[in-house]
């Protein structure tokens, strides 16, 4: 996996709020209204993620001017034609989301191939700055597609359909990204005194996962999924929210804003888990800096008293875990746990039993892909 450092600092911030007609809350989880659990101190040796208007993502002149594409498609700036986004397939001229199927029925080689394909990057550059300091600049279509490919790969792993982007949402999140980058930090409620402040930037900040310190937006997705050190697991939960269908993507310098407050999608699984049932790349348990986030289970059966038990399938031996209950409001309800006194190993298979309002059991097989 390729994740590069920028300025030696990584910060993440996950938004709290509820999907639906109401405007999302901008606050996080502590008394000050923000989740600081994942915030590394300045000067840390890894990036961290926090617990003028923008130009559209097509050229101002060129083949894509005046071209409108449907959901799941974008205009190819080289040809001026609509092409399907990563994870979508052309069906009779319309782009339809590829159905992911049941994760538990996949093979190891199949998930390893998906893992490698999901980390392909096509963009020659991540961001083209504008002429002025506060001009948000643009992301190329390739950079946007690299990010969509990464998100959709992770959603496929847990059995959810892909997501698409949208020009207007990208514009809002690009305004957010330049705001974070020019001020050297991330905040879901940036003050109007910040350099390069715009209402569009503030709107993007209040409705997005935020990351500071990676070389492109695609690499920020691995950090969001790991959520190492983020007690809410809010980034992961928003990306694994079943109804998520359309995202906004913004990137400037080393700052990513990923708009996640959407419920237009068709993902309707009763529950998801990370790591997912069936085979999963062992490498997926760690982010690009070797940090491991908690395991998690998401769905309506999760209550405040949900329990988790694990056993090693080869021996039937029980495995101790530390269970936590992240607060509701970050996408689906979630229970989280971490191994206590043991370390997951490639080649092992683990049985997980989650007991909330009902009981679910599944097996996770860790497959070495790299």
Secondary structure, 3 states (H helix, E strand, C coil): CCCCECCCCCEEECCCECCCCCCCCCCCCCCCCCCCCCCCCCCCCCCECCCCCCCCCCCCCCCCCCCCCCCCEEEECCCCEEEECCCEEEECCEEEECCCCCHHHCCHHHHHHHHHHHCCCCCCCCCECCCCCCCCCECCHHHHHHHHHHHHHHHHHHCCCCCEECHHHHHHHHHHHHHHHHHCCCCCCCCCCCCCCCHHHHHHHCCEEEEECECCHHHHHHHHHHCCCCCCCHHHHHHCCCCCCEEEEEEECCEEEEECCCCCCCCCCCEEEECCCEEEEHHHHECCCCCECCEEEEECCCCCCCEEEEEECCCCEEECEEEECCCCCECCCEEEEEECCCCCCCCCEEEEEEECCCEEEEEEEEECCC
